[in-house]
Amino acid sequence: MSVLVELDGTGAAVADTGLPFFDHMLAQLGKHGGLNLDVKSRGDLEVDAHHTVEDTGIVLGEALAEALGSKAGIRRFASIALPLDEALVEVALDLSGRPYLHYDVVLGETASLGSPPFEVQLTEEFWRAFAHSAALTLHIELRHGRNPHHVLEASFKGVGRALRDAVRIEGSGVPSTKGLL
């Protein structure tokens, strides 16, 4: 697996995981996050997509944490309510150094998208692995929406936009009274 993350990018994002729908979601994360993102991942898709999705979240989170370095000067916090057609997803994040995921997106447990199928419940596994590996606090809540594609795409775009805002340079010091994150 290889992941390249450039925080000050142009949104040029490509992903090749063997799961075209997941690739599309990762491209949305990079594009709307203003991140240059290059993800190449191959797991045991002949078994199922779980390990590919989870491992991608782990490695992507580690790459983000490395790219952030000491976090000096970053804004740190960000939130957005992002609509996509009938879907409205709220995202809030804190590049705190304290990993936590609150994921309140309920869609059909057996819903899947694309071919080979991407099971929508794997999205929570991806975000949990990403949040823990990046050591960030992430809240994702579905306010409205029924179409799984729209809901998941809004969540990836929302996290991207919040990341873009949270990594913006606003000063020179670490945004914490403790002096480190």
N, C-alpha and C positions, 0 to 999 in steps of 0.2 A: 504494500500500500504506500502511496506517496500523496502528500498534500502540501501545496504551496499556498501561503496566505500573505498578501501584501495589503496592509491597512490603508495606505494612501494610494489606492489604485484607481482605476477608471470603471470598475464594475465588469471587467473582462473575466467571465467565469465559465469554466468548462468542467464537466464531471463525466466520468466513465466508471460506473459501478456495476454494470450489467443489469441495472434496473432503470429503464428509461424514465419512468415517472419520477423516481428519486433523483436522477440526474437533473431533470427539469426543476425540481424543488431546490436543489443545491445551486443551480444556476440563478434562480430567483434570489437566494440568500446573497450571493456574490454581487449580482447586478444592483439590487436595491440597497445593499450595504456599502456600495462603492469600493468593494474589495476585489482585488485581482485574486482569483481563486482557481486552482487547478487540482482536481481530485481524481486519483486513479486508485480504484479499489476492486479487489476480486476476493470474494469469500466462497463459502460452500453453498452456492445457490441451488445446487442439485438437492440439497437437504431442505433449505428454506432461506429466506432473506434476512433473518434475524441477525446473524453474526456480521453480515456485510454492513447492515444499517448501523448497528451498535458500534462496531469497530470504526466505521467512518466518523461517527460522532466523537469517539474517544480521540482519534488522531487529529481531527479538525479542531477540537477543543484545545488539545496540547499545542497545536500550531498557533492558534490565536493567543494563548497565554504567553508563548515565546515571543510572538510579534509585539505584544503589549509591553514586554520588559518590566521596568519598575513602575510603569503607569504614570510617570511624572507628567503633569500638565494636562492630562485627559479630563474630560467633563465628568466621567464616571457613571452617572445615572441617565436613563432615558426611558421614555414610554411613548406609545402611539396606539391609537385606535385605527385600524386599517380595514377599509371596506374592499370587497371584491364581489361585485354583483349583489346577491342576496346575503352574502356572508359579511360579518363584522367580527374581527378578532382584536382583542386588546393584548398588548405586549408591554411589559415593564421589565427593565433589567438594571442590575447594579454590578459593575465590574469590581466587586468587593473583595475578592479573594476567598469568599465563603460560598462554597457550592450549595445550591438549592434549586429545586425545580418544583413549581406549582403548575400543574397542567390540567386544565379543566376544559377539555374538548371532547365531547361525547358524540361519537358517530357510531354507526352500526359496527359492532365488534368484528363482524365477518366481512365488512366491506373491503374491497381491494380495487386497485386502479392499475391499468397498464398491463403490458405483457413483456416479460414474465410479471406475474402479479406482485404489486406492492400492497401489502396489507396495511390499512390506515392506522391500525393500533401500533405499528412499528414506529410511527412518528414520535410517540411519547418516549420510546426507548432511545431514539436518536437524540432528542432534546435532553434527556436525563444524562446520557453519556457525554454530550457536548458541555452541558452546564457544569458537571462535576470535573471534567478534564480541563476546562477553561477556568475553573474556580470562580464562577459567576453565579449570581442569583437571577433566576429567570422565571417570570410569571407569564403564562399564556392562557387566555380565557376566551372561549367562544361566546359571543353575545347573541349573535343571530347566524343562521345559515343551516342549510340542509345538504347542499351539494358537496360531497367529500372533497372533490378536486378544488372547488372554490375555497373551502374552509382551510385546507392544508396549504394551498398556495398563499392565502392571506396570512397564515401564521409564519411561513418562511419569509415573505416580503416584510412582514411586521418586525420580525427579529432582525432582518437585515437593516431596515431603516433605523431601528433603535440602536443597533450596534454602530451605525454610521454616526449617529448623534453622540453616543457615549464615548467614542474614541476621539472625538474632536478635541483639538488642543485649545485650551482656554487659559492656560497659565504656565507656570514652570514647576511648581511643587506637586507633591503627591496629594490628591484630594482626600485627605483623612487627617483627623486631629491626632492620630497615632503616628503619623509620619510614614506609614507604609501600608500597602494593600496586599 
